[in-house]
Amino acid sequence: MYKLIIFFLLALPFGVFAQTVTTGTVFDYSKKTISLPGVSVRNLNSKKTTITSREGKYTIPATVGDLIEFSAVGYHTDTLYLTNLLNRTIYLPVKSNSLADVDVRGVRMNSQITDAKDPLAEKYTLLNTGGNLQRKRMTDKVGGLNLNLGYGKYKRQQRKEAELEEKDMYLEEIDANFSEKAVTELTKLQGEELKNFMVIYRPSIESVKAERPYRYDYYISRAFVAWQKLTPQQKKLQDLPKLKVN
């Protein structure tokens, strides 16, 4: 009996410790076998910080519901919402850089190609038809510019169609990533609360366009933290005022 008591007393601190920290390893997203040392790991709730070891491993005090931020020079910052304290494997993507300038000094171009003249282009210019040989030359000019009202209307229509296509593309992306399944996996919300959360915190097209690629998991985690601070009344969708009919 005495030995059993000693065993429990020795095991208790380890049990408590295991329930108040989270551990894991950070890897490069593109080269998943390369661990990342020196990554800053920060608990955004308790403000406690640590860095990963030479093997990319970390241990930081945490509880369920905390937000853990991972940041390193040359990598995108990522944030993890803790639904449990199990060991984690984190992958950080490298920040994308603009393409390097292409050096064309060593490229030789065929002079027969670069010096050749386009007879059709010259013909269009001489006829002032804008590339349409079947159209009569326009004689009305304003300030030296040919009037072409039909072309301007066509361009505006093209621009409007392009804007609608872009809007549809972002809406489809938001629907796919801010779905009930994705939100439930991160927040465990269900039923009416899930529906209200998705209406209140649905990402806007402008915010998704401003950050590419958009980090939906990070956004959902931060939105859920804000959601938990709302009062029960604020979590309910307010009914729209009824229109008065004269």
C-alpha positions as CSV (number, residue, x, y, z in Angstrom):
1,M,0.0,0.0,0.0
2,Y,2.8,2.4,0.9
3,K,4.5,1.7,-2.5
4,L,1.3,2.3,-4.3
5,I,0.8,5.7,-2.7
6,I,4.4,6.7,-3.6
7,F,3.8,5.6,-7.2
8,F,0.7,7.9,-7.5
9,L,2.5,10.8,-6.0
10,L,5.3,10.5,-8.5
11,A,3.0,10.0,-11.4
12,L,0.7,12.9,-10.6
13,P,3.0,15.8,-11.7
14,F,3.6,14.1,-15.0
15,G,-0.1,13.6,-15.5
16,V,-0.9,17.2,-14.7
17,F,2.0,18.4,-17.0
18,A,0.7,16.2,-19.9
19,Q,-2.7,18.0,-19.7
20,T,-1.3,21.6,-19.7
21,V,1.1,21.6,-22.6
22,T,1.0,20.9,-26.3
23,T,3.8,19.4,-28.3
24,G,4.7,18.8,-31.9
25,T,7.2,19.2,-34.8
26,V,7.3,21.9,-37.5
27,F,8.3,20.9,-41.1
28,D,8.8,22.7,-44.4
29,Y,5.5,22.4,-46.4
30,S,7.2,21.8,-49.7
31,K,9.9,19.5,-48.4
32,K,7.9,17.6,-45.8
33,T,10.9,15.6,-44.5
34,I,12.9,18.8,-43.5
35,S,12.2,19.9,-40.0
36,L,12.5,23.6,-39.1
37,P,14.6,24.7,-36.1
38,G,14.3,28.2,-34.6
39,V,10.6,28.6,-35.4
40,S,8.8,31.0,-33.0
41,V,5.9,29.3,-31.3
42,R,3.5,31.6,-29.4
43,N,0.4,31.0,-27.4
44,L,-1.8,34.0,-28.3
45,N,-4.0,33.5,-25.3
46,S,-1.4,33.2,-22.5
47,K,1.3,35.1,-24.4
48,K,3.9,32.4,-23.6
49,T,6.5,31.7,-26.3
50,T,9.2,29.2,-27.2
51,I,11.2,28.2,-30.2
52,T,11.6,24.8,-32.0
53,S,14.7,22.7,-31.3
54,R,17.3,21.5,-33.9
55,E,14.9,18.7,-34.8
56,G,12.0,21.2,-35.2
57,K,10.3,20.0,-32.0
58,Y,8.4,22.3,-29.5
59,T,6.6,22.1,-26.2
60,I,4.5,25.0,-25.0
61,P,2.0,25.5,-22.1
62,A,-1.5,25.4,-23.5
63,T,-5.1,24.4,-22.9
64,V,-7.9,23.4,-25.2
65,G,-9.3,26.5,-27.0
66,D,-5.9,28.3,-27.2
67,L,-4.5,29.8,-30.4
68,I,-0.9,28.8,-31.2
69,E,1.0,30.9,-33.7
70,F,4.0,29.6,-35.7
71,S,6.3,32.1,-37.4
72,A,9.7,32.0,-39.0
73,V,11.7,34.2,-41.4
74,G,11.0,33.4,-45.0
75,Y,7.8,31.4,-44.1
76,H,4.1,32.2,-43.9
77,T,2.9,32.7,-40.3
78,D,0.2,30.1,-39.4
79,T,-2.1,29.7,-36.5
80,L,-3.5,26.5,-34.9
81,Y,-6.7,26.4,-32.9
82,L,-6.3,23.7,-30.2
83,T,-9.3,21.3,-30.1
84,N,-7.1,18.8,-28.1
85,L,-3.6,18.6,-26.7
86,L,-2.3,15.7,-28.8
87,N,1.1,15.8,-30.5
88,R,0.9,17.9,-33.7
89,T,2.8,18.0,-37.0
90,I,2.9,21.5,-38.5
91,Y,3.8,22.4,-42.1
92,L,4.9,26.0,-42.9
93,P,4.8,27.2,-46.5
94,V,7.6,29.2,-47.9
95,K,6.7,32.8,-48.8
96,S,6.4,33.1,-52.5
97,N,8.8,35.6,-54.1
98,S,8.3,37.4,-57.4
99,L,9.9,35.7,-60.4
100,A,13.5,36.7,-61.0
101,D,14.2,38.9,-63.9
102,V,15.0,36.9,-67.1
103,D,18.4,37.6,-68.5
104,V,18.0,37.9,-72.3
105,R,21.4,39.4,-73.1
106,G,22.7,36.0,-74.3
107,V,19.7,35.4,-76.6
108,R,20.2,36.0,-80.3
109,M,17.3,36.8,-82.4
110,N,17.0,36.2,-86.1
111,S,17.3,39.5,-87.8
112,Q,15.0,38.3,-90.6
113,I,12.3,38.1,-87.9
114,T,13.0,41.3,-86.0
115,D,13.5,43.5,-89.0
116,A,10.6,42.1,-91.0
117,K,7.7,44.4,-91.6
118,D,4.1,43.4,-91.4
119,P,2.4,44.5,-94.6
120,L,-1.1,44.1,-93.2
121,A,-0.2,46.3,-90.2
122,E,1.0,49.0,-92.5
123,K,-2.1,48.7,-94.6
124,Y,-4.4,49.1,-91.5
125,T,-2.5,52.2,-90.4
126,L,-2.7,53.8,-93.8
127,L,-6.4,53.1,-94.2
128,N,-7.0,54.2,-90.5
129,T,-9.5,51.3,-90.1
130,G,-8.2,50.0,-86.8
131,G,-7.5,46.6,-88.3
132,N,-10.9,46.1,-90.1
133,L,-10.3,46.4,-93.8
134,Q,-14.0,46.0,-94.6
135,R,-15.0,49.1,-92.6
136,K,-15.0,52.5,-94.2
137,R,-12.5,55.1,-93.0
138,M,-14.0,57.4,-90.4
139,T,-13.8,61.0,-91.2
140,D,-15.3,62.6,-88.1
141,K,-12.5,63.4,-85.6
142,V,-12.5,65.1,-82.2
143,G,-9.1,66.5,-81.1
144,G,-7.4,64.3,-83.7
145,L,-9.0,61.1,-82.3
146,N,-11.4,58.9,-84.3
147,L,-14.8,58.5,-82.9
148,N,-15.6,54.8,-82.1
149,L,-18.5,54.6,-79.8
150,G,-19.3,51.0,-80.5
151,Y,-15.8,49.9,-79.5
152,G,-16.0,51.7,-76.2
153,K,-19.4,50.1,-75.4
154,Y,-17.9,46.7,-76.3
155,K,-14.9,47.2,-73.9
156,R,-17.2,48.2,-71.1
157,Q,-19.3,45.1,-71.6
158,Q,-16.2,42.9,-71.6
159,R,-15.0,44.5,-68.4
160,K,-18.3,44.0,-66.7
161,E,-18.4,40.3,-67.7
162,A,-14.8,39.8,-66.4
163,E,-15.8,41.4,-63.1
164,L,-18.8,39.0,-62.8
165,E,-16.7,36.0,-63.6
166,E,-14.1,37.0,-61.0
167,K,-16.8,37.5,-58.4
168,D,-18.3,34.1,-59.1
169,M,-14.8,32.5,-58.8
170,Y,-14.3,34.0,-55.3
171,L,-17.8,33.1,-54.2
172,E,-17.2,29.4,-55.2
173,E,-13.8,29.5,-53.4
174,I,-15.5,30.8,-50.2
175,D,-18.3,28.3,-50.4
176,A,-15.8,25.4,-50.8
177,N,-13.5,26.5,-47.9
178,F,-16.0,28.2,-45.5
179,S,-18.3,25.2,-45.5
180,E,-20.3,23.6,-42.7
181,K,-17.9,20.7,-42.6
182,A,-14.8,22.9,-42.4
183,V,-16.3,25.1,-39.7
184,T,-17.6,22.2,-37.7
185,E,-14.2,20.4,-37.7
186,L,-12.5,23.5,-36.3
187,T,-15.2,24.8,-33.9
188,K,-17.4,21.8,-33.1
189,L,-20.4,24.1,-33.6
190,Q,-23.7,22.5,-34.7
191,G,-27.3,23.3,-35.4
192,E,-28.5,26.8,-35.1
193,E,-25.3,28.1,-33.7
194,L,-23.3,26.8,-36.7
195,K,-25.7,28.5,-39.1
196,N,-25.6,31.8,-37.2
197,F,-21.8,31.7,-37.0
198,M,-21.5,31.1,-40.8
199,V,-23.8,34.0,-41.6
200,I,-22.1,36.5,-39.2
201,Y,-18.5,35.6,-40.0
202,R,-18.6,34.6,-43.7
203,P,-15.5,36.1,-45.3
204,S,-16.1,38.9,-47.8
205,I,-14.9,38.8,-51.3
206,E,-12.7,41.9,-50.6
207,S,-10.9,40.3,-47.7
208,V,-10.2,37.1,-49.7
209,K,-8.9,39.1,-52.7
210,A,-6.6,41.1,-50.4
211,E,-4.8,38.1,-49.1
212,R,-3.7,35.4,-51.5
213,P,-3.7,32.6,-50.7
214,Y,-6.4,33.1,-48.1
215,R,-5.9,31.2,-44.9
216,Y,-9.4,30.0,-44.2
217,D,-8.4,27.8,-41.2
218,Y,-6.7,30.7,-39.5
219,Y,-9.7,33.0,-40.2
220,I,-12.2,30.5,-38.8
221,S,-10.1,30.0,-35.7
222,R,-9.9,33.8,-35.0
223,A,-13.6,34.2,-35.8
224,F,-14.5,31.5,-33.3
225,V,-12.5,33.2,-30.6
226,A,-14.5,36.4,-31.3
227,W,-17.7,34.3,-31.4
228,Q,-17.0,33.0,-27.9
229,K,-16.9,36.5,-26.5
230,L,-20.4,37.4,-27.9
231,T,-23.4,37.4,-25.6
232,P,-26.2,34.8,-26.2
233,Q,-28.3,37.5,-27.7
234,Q,-25.5,38.7,-30.1
235,K,-25.1,35.1,-31.3
236,K,-28.7,35.2,-32.6
237,L,-29.5,36.6,-36.0
238,Q,-31.7,39.7,-35.6
239,D,-34.9,39.7,-37.5
240,L,-35.1,42.3,-40.2
241,P,-37.6,45.1,-39.5
242,K,-40.9,44.6,-41.4
243,L,-41.7,47.1,-44.1
244,K,-44.7,49.2,-43.5
245,V,-47.2,49.1,-46.4
246,N,-49.1,52.4,-46.9
